[in-house]
């Protein structure tokens, strides 16, 4: 099972910060999370949300292993 982390407002919306979930890919994981919670689905689809796979920003999709760590990061601001 992959370790899934939510940060910032994503964690606030979902009501959790860390879970273990089974999914074959990042896209399948996003679909699983979206199917569980409509508000989280909307937030994950929003502009600026990034995904980190094993602590590296991911562009696109990737396969997951039992030891994968997937973090969903809300849009960042600052200066």
CNS distance restraints for C-alpha pairs under 8 A (distance, minus, plus):
assign (resid   1 and name CA) (resid  20 and name CA) 5.74 0.50 0.50
assign (resid   1 and name CA) (resid  21 and name CA) 5.22 0.50 0.50
assign (resid   1 and name CA) (resid  22 and name CA) 4.66 0.50 0.50
assign (resid   1 and name CA) (resid  23 and name CA) 7.39 0.50 0.50
assign (resid   1 and name CA) (resid  65 and name CA) 7.23 0.50 0.50
assign (resid   1 and name CA) (resid  66 and name CA) 4.47 0.50 0.50
assign (resid   1 and name CA) (resid  67 and name CA) 6.89 0.50 0.50
assign (resid   1 and name CA) (resid  68 and name CA) 7.75 0.50 0.50
assign (resid   2 and name CA) (resid  20 and name CA) 5.54 0.50 0.50
assign (resid   2 and name CA) (resid  21 and name CA) 5.42 0.50 0.50
assign (resid   2 and name CA) (resid  22 and name CA) 6.06 0.50 0.50
assign (resid   2 and name CA) (resid  23 and name CA) 7.34 0.50 0.50
assign (resid   2 and name CA) (resid  64 and name CA) 7.02 0.50 0.50
assign (resid   2 and name CA) (resid  65 and name CA) 6.63 0.50 0.50
assign (resid   2 and name CA) (resid  66 and name CA) 5.21 0.50 0.50
assign (resid   2 and name CA) (resid  67 and name CA) 5.82 0.50 0.50
assign (resid   2 and name CA) (resid  68 and name CA) 4.91 0.50 0.50
assign (resid   2 and name CA) (resid  69 and name CA) 5.77 0.50 0.50
assign (resid   2 and name CA) (resid  70 and name CA) 7.11 0.50 0.50
assign (resid   3 and name CA) (resid  18 and name CA) 7.11 0.50 0.50
assign (resid   3 and name CA) (resid  19 and name CA) 5.99 0.50 0.50
assign (resid   3 and name CA) (resid  20 and name CA) 4.69 0.50 0.50
assign (resid   3 and name CA) (resid  21 and name CA) 6.61 0.50 0.50
assign (resid   3 and name CA) (resid  67 and name CA) 7.34 0.50 0.50
assign (resid   3 and name CA) (resid  68 and name CA) 6.24 0.50 0.50
assign (resid   3 and name CA) (resid  69 and name CA) 4.68 0.50 0.50
assign (resid   3 and name CA) (resid  70 and name CA) 6.19 0.50 0.50
assign (resid   4 and name CA) (resid  18 and name CA) 5.58 0.50 0.50
assign (resid   4 and name CA) (resid  19 and name CA) 5.26 0.50 0.50
assign (resid   4 and name CA) (resid  20 and name CA) 5.95 0.50 0.50
assign (resid   4 and name CA) (resid  21 and name CA) 6.89 0.50 0.50
assign (resid   4 and name CA) (resid  69 and name CA) 5.96 0.50 0.50
assign (resid   4 and name CA) (resid  70 and name CA) 4.90 0.50 0.50
assign (resid   4 and name CA) (resid  71 and name CA) 5.84 0.50 0.50
assign (resid   4 and name CA) (resid  72 and name CA) 7.91 0.50 0.50
assign (resid   5 and name CA) (resid  17 and name CA) 5.58 0.50 0.50
assign (resid   5 and name CA) (resid  18 and name CA) 4.64 0.50 0.50
assign (resid   5 and name CA) (resid  19 and name CA) 6.79 0.50 0.50
assign (resid   5 and name CA) (resid  69 and name CA) 7.57 0.50 0.50
assign (resid   5 and name CA) (resid  70 and name CA) 6.14 0.50 0.50
assign (resid   5 and name CA) (resid  71 and name CA) 4.51 0.50 0.50
assign (resid   5 and name CA) (resid  72 and name CA) 6.29 0.50 0.50
assign (resid   6 and name CA) (resid  10 and name CA) 5.75 0.50 0.50
assign (resid   6 and name CA) (resid  11 and name CA) 4.91 0.50 0.50
assign (resid   6 and name CA) (resid  16 and name CA) 7.42 0.50 0.50
assign (resid   6 and name CA) (resid  17 and name CA) 4.92 0.50 0.50
assign (resid   6 and name CA) (resid  18 and name CA) 6.47 0.50 0.50
assign (resid   6 and name CA) (resid  71 and name CA) 5.82 0.50 0.50
assign (resid   6 and name CA) (resid  72 and name CA) 5.11 0.50 0.50
assign (resid   6 and name CA) (resid  73 and name CA) 6.60 0.50 0.50
assign (resid   7 and name CA) (resid  11 and name CA) 5.24 0.50 0.50
assign (resid   7 and name CA) (resid  17 and name CA) 6.62 0.50 0.50
assign (resid   7 and name CA) (resid  71 and name CA) 7.51 0.50 0.50
assign (resid   7 and name CA) (resid  72 and name CA) 6.46 0.50 0.50
assign (resid   7 and name CA) (resid  73 and name CA) 5.54 0.50 0.50
assign (resid   7 and name CA) (resid  74 and name CA) 6.64 0.50 0.50
assign (resid   8 and name CA) (resid  12 and name CA) 6.60 0.50 0.50
assign (resid   8 and name CA) (resid  73 and name CA) 7.30 0.50 0.50
assign (resid   8 and name CA) (resid  74 and name CA) 6.29 0.50 0.50
assign (resid   9 and name CA) (resid  13 and name CA) 6.02 0.50 0.50
assign (resid   9 and name CA) (resid  74 and name CA) 6.73 0.50 0.50
assign (resid  10 and name CA) (resid  14 and name CA) 6.22 0.50 0.50
assign (resid  10 and name CA) (resid  40 and name CA) 6.83 0.50 0.50
assign (resid  10 and name CA) (resid  43 and name CA) 6.74 0.50 0.50
assign (resid  10 and name CA) (resid  44 and name CA) 7.53 0.50 0.50
assign (resid  10 and name CA) (resid  72 and name CA) 7.63 0.50 0.50
assign (resid  10 and name CA) (resid  73 and name CA) 7.53 0.50 0.50
assign (resid  10 and name CA) (resid  74 and name CA) 6.45 0.50 0.50
assign (resid  11 and name CA) (resid  15 and name CA) 5.73 0.50 0.50
assign (resid  11 and name CA) (resid  16 and name CA) 5.37 0.50 0.50
assign (resid  11 and name CA) (resid  17 and name CA) 5.09 0.50 0.50
assign (resid  12 and name CA) (resid  16 and name CA) 7.05 0.50 0.50
assign (resid  13 and name CA) (resid  39 and name CA) 6.83 0.50 0.50
assign (resid  13 and name CA) (resid  40 and name CA) 6.13 0.50 0.50
assign (resid  14 and name CA) (resid  37 and name CA) 7.38 0.50 0.50
assign (resid  14 and name CA) (resid  39 and name CA) 7.76 0.50 0.50
assign (resid  14 and name CA) (resid  40 and name CA) 5.95 0.50 0.50
assign (resid  21 and name CA) (resid  29 and name CA) 7.82 0.50 0.50
assign (resid  22 and name CA) (resid  29 and name CA) 7.65 0.50 0.50
assign (resid  22 and name CA) (resid  66 and name CA) 7.93 0.50 0.50
assign (resid  23 and name CA) (resid  28 and name CA) 5.83 0.50 0.50
assign (resid  23 and name CA) (resid  29 and name CA) 5.29 0.50 0.50
assign (resid  23 and name CA) (resid  32 and name CA) 7.92 0.50 0.50
assign (resid  23 and name CA) (resid  64 and name CA) 6.93 0.50 0.50
assign (resid  24 and name CA) (resid  28 and name CA) 6.32 0.50 0.50
assign (resid  24 and name CA) (resid  29 and name CA) 7.43 0.50 0.50
assign (resid  24 and name CA) (resid  63 and name CA) 5.84 0.50 0.50
assign (resid  24 and name CA) (resid  64 and name CA) 5.40 0.50 0.50
assign (resid  24 and name CA) (resid  65 and name CA) 7.40 0.50 0.50
assign (resid  25 and name CA) (resid  29 and name CA) 6.17 0.50 0.50
assign (resid  25 and name CA) (resid  61 and name CA) 6.83 0.50 0.50
assign (resid  25 and name CA) (resid  62 and name CA) 5.53 0.50 0.50
assign (resid  25 and name CA) (resid  63 and name CA) 4.20 0.50 0.50
assign (resid  25 and name CA) (resid  64 and name CA) 4.97 0.50 0.50
assign (resid  26 and name CA) (resid  30 and name CA) 6.13 0.50 0.50
assign (resid  26 and name CA) (resid  61 and name CA) 5.64 0.50 0.50
assign (resid  26 and name CA) (resid  62 and name CA) 5.73 0.50 0.50
assign (resid  26 and name CA) (resid  63 and name CA) 6.53 0.50 0.50
assign (resid  26 and name CA) (resid  64 and name CA) 6.74 0.50 0.50
assign (resid  26 and name CA) (resid  70 and name CA) 7.72 0.50 0.50
assign (resid  27 and name CA) (resid  31 and name CA) 6.21 0.50 0.50
assign (resid  27 and name CA) (resid  61 and name CA) 5.90 0.50 0.50
assign (resid  27 and name CA) (resid  62 and name CA) 7.67 0.50 0.50
assign (resid  28 and name CA) (resid  32 and name CA) 6.10 0.50 0.50
assign (resid  29 and name CA) (resid  33 and name CA) 6.20 0.50 0.50
assign (resid  30 and name CA) (resid  34 and name CA) 6.02 0.50 0.50
assign (resid  30 and name CA) (resid  44 and name CA) 7.77 0.50 0.50
assign (resid  31 and name CA) (resid  35 and name CA) 6.02 0.50 0.50
assign (resid  32 and name CA) (resid  36 and name CA) 6.46 0.50 0.50
assign (resid  33 and name CA) (resid  37 and name CA) 6.54 0.50 0.50
assign (resid  33 and name CA) (resid  40 and name CA) 7.32 0.50 0.50
assign (resid  33 and name CA) (resid  41 and name CA) 6.87 0.50 0.50
assign (resid  34 and name CA) (resid  38 and name CA) 6.13 0.50 0.50
assign (resid  34 and name CA) (resid  40 and name CA) 6.14 0.50 0.50
assign (resid  34 and name CA) (resid  41 and name CA) 4.02 0.50 0.50
assign (resid  34 and name CA) (resid  42 and name CA) 7.74 0.50 0.50
assign (resid  34 and name CA) (resid  44 and name CA) 7.73 0.50 0.50
assign (resid  35 and name CA) (resid  41 and name CA) 7.20 0.50 0.50
assign (resid  37 and name CA) (resid  41 and name CA) 6.12 0.50 0.50
assign (resid  38 and name CA) (resid  42 and name CA) 6.29 0.50 0.50
assign (resid  39 and name CA) (resid  43 and name CA) 6.30 0.50 0.50
assign (resid  40 and name CA) (resid  44 and name CA) 5.99 0.50 0.50
assign (resid  41 and name CA) (resid  45 and name CA) 6.22 0.50 0.50
assign (resid  42 and name CA) (resid  46 and name CA) 6.36 0.50 0.50
assign (resid  44 and name CA) (resid  49 and name CA) 6.29 0.50 0.50
assign (resid  44 and name CA) (resid  72 and name CA) 7.87 0.50 0.50
assign (resid  45 and name CA) (resid  49 and name CA) 7.32 0.50 0.50
assign (resid  47 and name CA) (resid  75 and name CA) 7.34 0.50 0.50
assign (resid  48 and name CA) (resid  74 and name CA) 6.67 0.50 0.50
assign (resid  48 and name CA) (resid  75 and name CA) 4.54 0.50 0.50
assign (resid  48 and name CA) (resid  76 and name CA) 7.58 0.50 0.50
assign (resid  49 and name CA) (resid  72 and name CA) 6.97 0.50 0.50
assign (resid  49 and name CA) (resid  73 and name CA) 5.62 0.50 0.50
assign (resid  49 and name CA) (resid  74 and name CA) 4.73 0.50 0.50
assign (resid  49 and name CA) (resid  75 and name CA) 5.20 0.50 0.50
assign (resid  50 and name CA) (resid  57 and name CA) 7.08 0.50 0.50
assign (resid  50 and name CA) (resid  58 and name CA) 7.51 0.50 0.50
assign (resid  50 and name CA) (resid  72 and name CA) 5.93 0.50 0.50
assign (resid  50 and name CA) (resid  73 and name CA) 5.07 0.50 0.50
assign (resid  50 and name CA) (resid  74 and name CA) 6.58 0.50 0.50
assign (resid  50 and name CA) (resid  75 and name CA) 7.26 0.50 0.50
assign (resid  51 and name CA) (resid  57 and name CA) 5.83 0.50 0.50
assign (resid  51 and name CA) (resid  58 and name CA) 5.61 0.50 0.50
assign (resid  51 and name CA) (resid  59 and name CA) 7.71 0.50 0.50
assign (resid  51 and name CA) (resid  70 and name CA) 6.91 0.50 0.50
assign (resid  51 and name CA) (resid  71 and name CA) 5.66 0.50 0.50
assign (resid  51 and name CA) (resid  72 and name CA) 4.73 0.50 0.50
assign (resid  51 and name CA) (resid  73 and name CA) 6.05 0.50 0.50
assign (resid  52 and name CA) (resid  56 and name CA) 4.97 0.50 0.50
assign (resid  52 and name CA) (resid  57 and name CA) 4.17 0.50 0.50
assign (resid  52 and name CA) (resid  58 and name CA) 5.36 0.50 0.50
assign (resid  52 and name CA) (resid  69 and name CA) 7.99 0.50 0.50
assign (resid  52 and name CA) (resid  70 and name CA) 5.72 0.50 0.50
assign (resid  52 and name CA) (resid  71 and name CA) 5.04 0.50 0.50
assign (resid  52 and name CA) (resid  72 and name CA) 6.54 0.50 0.50
assign (resid  52 and name CA) (resid  73 and name CA) 7.59 0.50 0.50
assign (resid  53 and name CA) (resid  57 and name CA) 6.35 0.50 0.50
assign (resid  53 and name CA) (resid  58 and name CA) 6.13 0.50 0.50
assign (resid  53 and name CA) (resid  68 and name CA) 7.01 0.50 0.50
assign (resid  53 and name CA) (resid  69 and name CA) 5.79 0.50 0.50
assign (resid  53 and name CA) (resid  70 and name CA) 4.73 0.50 0.50
assign (resid  53 and name CA) (resid  71 and name CA) 6.55 0.50 0.50
assign (resid  54 and name CA) (resid  68 and name CA) 6.10 0.50 0.50
assign (resid  54 and name CA) (resid  69 and name CA) 4.93 0.50 0.50
assign (resid  54 and name CA) (resid  70 and name CA) 6.33 0.50 0.50
assign (resid  55 and name CA) (resid  69 and name CA) 7.46 0.50 0.50
assign (resid  55 and name CA) (resid  70 and name CA) 7.81 0.50 0.50
assign (resid  55 and name CA) (resid  71 and name CA) 7.72 0.50 0.50
assign (resid  64 and name CA) (resid  68 and name CA) 5.77 0.50 0.50
